[in-house]
Amino acid sequence: MSFFGFNNSNSINTLFSSLGSNSGGMGNILSDYASIRSGAYYKLLKSYYGQDNNSSVSKGTNTPTSTSIAKDSAKKLSRIENSAEDLKESADALLARGTKNVFQKVDIKQEDGTVKKGYDTEAIYKKVNDFVRNYNNLAANAEDTNTKSIDRNMNQLISLTDRQEKTLGKIGITINKDNSLSIDKEAFLKADMEVVKGLFNGAGSYGYSVSAKASVIDSYAQNEASKSNTYGKSGAYNYNYSYGSYYNNFF
């Protein structure tokens, strides 16, 4: 089979030969990259192996070869991954024990000048506010995802939060129509910190479940991103790798 007037095997060998040579320097690298970005490599390989649609059988074997790519863009998956990590981190900060336990009682100076043990409500508010912000970022970034595993787990996270609506309301956190959260600082600071602790601290708590779910979403986003190829079905470079973005400056 020939392609662009060349035998496919020879053409592929010619295209890739300069990668193993030191004689061409940056010129060869940029030339090869130009072929990659334009889709020439992909088209030659597709023609050589007789690939059509997303997969086919290679010559002389029964092994299918895949050209599938991620269902979401690399940028979207990166945003989902980063926001899931941020949510897990903020949830874990509320779960922390020992010296990092924000629910550890400290000396609180009273209006009459006396000191007694109590919760540092400002410190707790700061961490819960971080949690709310990161929860909203993940919900926004994962909206309209085409990756079913991410969408399914995001819906489970939303359902998990919905089940805590009444308790969240007791500490000044409301669930909006778009599934985002809002926190009223004044109401939160007046709330019973034991209720806050019950929600966010300890195994089996809401915070613990959110941390676990965020970790799962993060894992699925990473897994989906790993499926991304450097070529789309049309043979064009699909910008899924950072090196491609760097070399784009040359063309």
HUBELCOR-V615131 format. One record per residue. PHI is phi in whole degrees, 0 to 359 (999 if undefined). PSI is psi in whole degrees, -180 to 180 (* if undefined). Layout:
phi=PHI psi=PSI
phi=PHI psi=PSI
This chain:
phi=999 psi=137
phi=247 psi=157
phi=214 psi=125
phi=56 psi=31
phi=84 psi=7
phi=239 psi=154
phi=292 psi=134
phi=299 psi=-44
phi=298 psi=-45
phi=294 psi=-39
phi=296 psi=-43
phi=295 psi=-44
phi=299 psi=-40
phi=296 psi=-44
phi=298 psi=-40
phi=269 psi=-12
phi=299 psi=-36
phi=290 psi=-17
phi=293 psi=-29
phi=264 psi=5
phi=253 psi=145
phi=263 psi=-3
phi=284 psi=-29
phi=273 psi=-22
phi=60 psi=-149
phi=299 psi=-30
phi=301 psi=-45
phi=294 psi=-40
phi=299 psi=-45
phi=292 psi=-35
phi=295 psi=-45
phi=298 psi=-41
phi=295 psi=-36
phi=300 psi=-39
phi=291 psi=-38
phi=296 psi=-50
phi=296 psi=-37
phi=286 psi=-16
phi=98 psi=4
phi=298 psi=-44
phi=301 psi=-49
phi=299 psi=-44
phi=296 psi=-40
phi=296 psi=-45
phi=295 psi=-41
phi=297 psi=-43
phi=293 psi=-42
phi=297 psi=-45
phi=271 psi=-1
phi=68 psi=33
phi=283 psi=141
phi=218 psi=143
phi=61 psi=-133
phi=265 psi=-21
phi=202 psi=159
phi=200 psi=-175
phi=256 psi=131
phi=291 psi=156
phi=302 psi=130
phi=75 psi=6
phi=224 psi=170
phi=251 psi=17
phi=268 psi=119
phi=291 psi=144
phi=245 psi=132
phi=253 psi=143
phi=237 psi=24
phi=291 psi=152
phi=236 psi=170
phi=298 psi=151
phi=282 psi=-19
phi=242 psi=158
phi=294 psi=157
phi=300 psi=-38
phi=295 psi=-43
phi=295 psi=-44
phi=296 psi=-37
phi=295 psi=-41
phi=295 psi=-41
phi=297 psi=-47
phi=300 psi=-48
phi=294 psi=-42
phi=289 psi=-32
phi=293 psi=-41
phi=296 psi=-40
phi=295 psi=-41
phi=295 psi=-44
phi=299 psi=-42
phi=297 psi=-42
phi=288 psi=-34
phi=291 psi=-41
phi=294 psi=-30
phi=295 psi=-32
phi=278 psi=-19
phi=270 psi=-13
phi=304 psi=146
phi=244 psi=-179
phi=69 psi=-142
phi=292 psi=-20
phi=267 psi=3
phi=287 psi=109
phi=291 psi=-17
phi=267 psi=8
phi=286 psi=129
phi=290 psi=142
phi=234 psi=173
phi=286 psi=124
phi=242 psi=124
phi=283 psi=127
phi=273 psi=168
phi=297 psi=-30
phi=274 psi=6
phi=94 psi=-12
phi=282 psi=164
phi=237 psi=133
phi=214 psi=161
phi=288 psi=139
phi=192 psi=178
phi=275 psi=143
phi=277 psi=88
phi=297 psi=-33
phi=294 psi=-43
phi=294 psi=-39
phi=293 psi=-43
phi=302 psi=-44
phi=302 psi=-44
phi=288 psi=-37
phi=290 psi=-37
phi=296 psi=-38
phi=298 psi=-41
phi=301 psi=-48
phi=299 psi=-45
phi=299 psi=-45
phi=289 psi=-33
phi=299 psi=-46
phi=295 psi=-37
phi=296 psi=-43
phi=294 psi=-44
phi=300 psi=-40
phi=289 psi=-43
phi=289 psi=-31
phi=272 psi=-4
phi=297 psi=138
phi=63 psi=23
phi=296 psi=145
phi=265 psi=-3
phi=272 psi=112
phi=300 psi=-40
phi=295 psi=-37
phi=290 psi=-45
phi=299 psi=-43
phi=297 psi=-46
phi=288 psi=-31
phi=293 psi=-40
phi=296 psi=-37
phi=293 psi=-37
phi=294 psi=-42
phi=296 psi=-42
phi=296 psi=-39
phi=300 psi=-41
phi=290 psi=-41
phi=303 psi=-37
phi=292 psi=-18
phi=257 psi=13
phi=305 psi=-47
phi=295 psi=-44
phi=293 psi=-40
phi=298 psi=-37
phi=298 psi=-31
phi=292 psi=-20
phi=247 psi=17
phi=86 psi=15
phi=251 psi=126
phi=243 psi=152
phi=260 psi=122
phi=276 psi=168
phi=298 psi=-28
phi=270 psi=14
phi=75 psi=5
phi=280 psi=167
phi=248 psi=148
phi=233 psi=141
phi=238 psi=130
phi=264 psi=109
phi=300 psi=-45
phi=299 psi=-45
phi=294 psi=-37
phi=296 psi=-46
phi=295 psi=-24
phi=270 psi=-8
phi=285 psi=163
phi=287 psi=114
phi=293 psi=-18
phi=292 psi=-35
phi=292 psi=-42
phi=299 psi=-46
phi=299 psi=-43
phi=298 psi=-33
phi=285 psi=-41
phi=247 psi=-8
phi=236 psi=131
phi=108 psi=151
phi=299 psi=135
phi=88 psi=-5
phi=285 psi=168
phi=302 psi=-45
phi=299 psi=-39
phi=296 psi=-44
phi=294 psi=-38
phi=295 psi=-42
phi=301 psi=-45
phi=295 psi=-43
phi=292 psi=-39
phi=297 psi=-38
phi=296 psi=-39
phi=294 psi=-44
phi=297 psi=-42
phi=302 psi=-46
phi=297 psi=-43
phi=293 psi=-36
phi=294 psi=-42
phi=296 psi=-43
phi=297 psi=-43
phi=293 psi=-39
phi=297 psi=-32
phi=291 psi=-16
phi=279 psi=-13
phi=294 psi=130
phi=263 psi=170
phi=275 psi=-2
phi=231 psi=145
phi=268 psi=176
phi=298 psi=-28
phi=283 psi=-10
phi=95 psi=1
phi=272 psi=149
phi=294 psi=132
phi=255 psi=12
phi=64 psi=24
phi=275 psi=-2
phi=236 psi=142
phi=296 psi=-32
phi=297 psi=-35
phi=297 psi=-40
phi=297 psi=-36
phi=293 psi=-48
phi=288 psi=-18
phi=302 psi=-25
phi=295 psi=-19
phi=272 psi=-9
phi=233 psi=*
